[in-house]
Amino acid sequence: MRLSLALLIILVFLGCSHSTSDSSNTNPLFNQQWSINYDSKFYNLNAIDSNAHINPQNIFYSYSGKGVKVAVIDNGFDTTHPEIKDKIIKTISVDQNGVVGSDVSPPTIGSHHGTAVSGIIAAANNSIGMMGVAPEVELILLRYPTNNYIDDSILIELFTQAVDAGAKVINCSWGTGNVSDAFRDFMSTLDVVVVFASGNSNKKMGNDESAMDSVVGVGATNKYNLRTSYSDYGKDLDIVAPGGYYLGITALDPQGSAGASNDGYIRYNEFTNGSSVRFIGTSASAPIMTGVIALALQKNPNLTRKEIQDLLQVSTSYIGNNTPYMDDMISSSSPTPTITGIYGLSQNSDLKVRLVSFDTNSTFGLYSVQNIGNNRWSCTVTDTLADGNYTIELLSSDTLTIWATDSSFTINSQGVSQTDKTRKKSDFYGYGKIDLGKLMDLI
Amino acid sequence: MIRYFLIFSLGVVVHLFARDVFYYNNGKKIDLSPVDTQNISKRSDARIPSATEYYKTPNDTLIGVSNQLIIKFKNLDSFKEIVNTYKLTLLKEIYKNTYLFKVDALSDTLDISNQIYKLKSVKFAHPNFIRKAKER
C-alpha cells in the first residue's frame, strides 16, 4: 500500500513536471514544433532551453481559435494544401493597379512564404503533418501585388478588404520599413489586431510598420530563449516569440514541385535538393503571435484591440538578450545625471556605462548598471560633468568592448537636455516574450 | 581666368536651381535623394514599376513617387478650392476624409504635396508612395 502510494505520487509528479508536453497529439510533426510544444526528447536532443516555447500549458486542449476570423496578407498561398484548404473562407488579391480579384496563388515556383505563415497559424489538428497554433480559425487569405511593390492606396485597400471580410486578427510577416502618414493614420482607425514582423536585419525598427502604436510588433527568439541576433529591435518592439535560428520553425510548403521542399512541409531542419530551406525569421514569430491572439479572442470575443495590447504587455515573460541597446535615454537634470534607458540585458549582465565628451574627447566612468525592473537598467553618474555634449556608451566591464551607444545629451545651465525625450510607449517594452498560459489566465 | 569665372557661374546657377527634394512625414521634413530608376531595374529588380520617380530616404529605403497623391482633410470645406488651385483629378476616397488624386505632371507630385501639407484645412498630404514589401 505504501509502495503504491509512493508510485502514485511519483507518477503525479512526473505528470506535472512539464505540463507543456502533449503526448496525445497525433500530428506526426508535433514533436518537432519546439516553439509551441515541449517534447523532452526533442528538447534534450537539440539542446533547447526548457523555456524556449510559448508556455502552452494545456491551452490546446481547450482552445483552437474556433470561430475567429484571421486574415493573412502575404505573397501567395497554396489554397489546396490539405492542412488549410477547409479553413479558407475567402481569398482576395489586389494587383499593382489596385484591381481586386480572388487568385492568391504563389507568384513563382518555390515561393512558399504565405503558405508557411498560414500553416503556423492554422494547420489542422489531425493525424497528418503539423498543427497550427489555432487550428480551427477561419482564414481570409490576401495576396499583395506579385511584384511586391505596394503603394499606400493598395496597402489601405488590402486592409480594408480584410476588415470587410470580417477579420479580427491580421498577420503581416513582411514590411516596407517606411510608413507614410496615410497608412499610419488609417491603421489607427482599425479596431482589429494587426500583427507585424519586426524584420531580420538586427537594426532599430525606425519608421517601420511593426513600430506603429496601433499594431503588435513581433521580434524573434531562438532555441536558447534569447532574442535572435537577426531580429530588429527598439523601444517600439512589443513582444518576442520563437522565430528560430539554429532550428527552424516547422511550417507548410506549397505541395509538389511548386514548393521549396518535396512533400508540402518545411521541417525544423529541412534540407532539400542539397540546400537548407528552413523557415526562420520574424516572419515565423508573427504568425505564432497571431495564433495566440486568435486563441485569446476565442476565449473572449469582446476584447478590443487596445485590451489585447494591454494584456500582452502584462502577460509576457522577460528574457535575456544577446545585444543590449539604449534608446530614448532619460537622464535627470543634474551635472551628475542618472541614466535610464538601457534595455535588453540579462539579469546577470556585467556591463557598465561610460560617457565620452564631444568637446574634450575625455571619458567619464565606468559606472555600474543596476536592474530597476521592467526590463530597464539604470546607472548613476558619479563624476561632476561640465557643460557640454556627451555620448553614452554601454561596455563590457572586463574587455571594454562597446555594446551600444546612444545619441548625445547636453548639459547646460538648464540642466540636461536631449533631442527626443518623449517615450512613445511605456517603459515595459523591451524583450517580453509571449507567455500563452499567463495570457489566457488573465482573460 | 574666364574659364574659372564660367565654372564658378555654373556652380552658382546649379545651386540656385537645384531642387530641394523632400516630403513631410509625421510632422517632420524628410530629405530624399533621387535614384536612377534605369539602374535599379536593370541591376536589382526587373519588376520595378515604371512611370515613377525613385528616391532614397535617409534610412536608405527606396520609395517611388508616381503622379498620384493622398490628402486627408480636416474638414471638406476647402476641398473644391484645393482641387481647383492645384488642378487635381479625384480618383477615389480611400477612407474617411482621405482622398487619392492625380496631378498633371509626375514631376510636380512632391512639390504640390508639400504645398498642400502646409494648408490649415489639411491634416496631411503626400505622394501615394510606392514601396517594396519584403518578406521577413
Interface residues (C-beta under 8 A of the other chain):
Chain A: D74 N75 Q96 H113 Y144 N147 N148 Y149 I150 D151 D152 S153 I156 E157 T160 S173 W174 G175 T176 G177 N178 V179 S180 D181 A182 R184 D185 F186 T189 A197 S198 G199 N200 G206 N207 G281 T282 S283 A286
Chain B: Y24 N25 N26 R47 I48 P49 T57 N59 T61 I63 G64 S66 Q68 I70 K72 K92 I94 Y95 K96 T98 L100 K123 F124 H126 N128 F129 I130 R131 K132 A133 K134 E135 R136
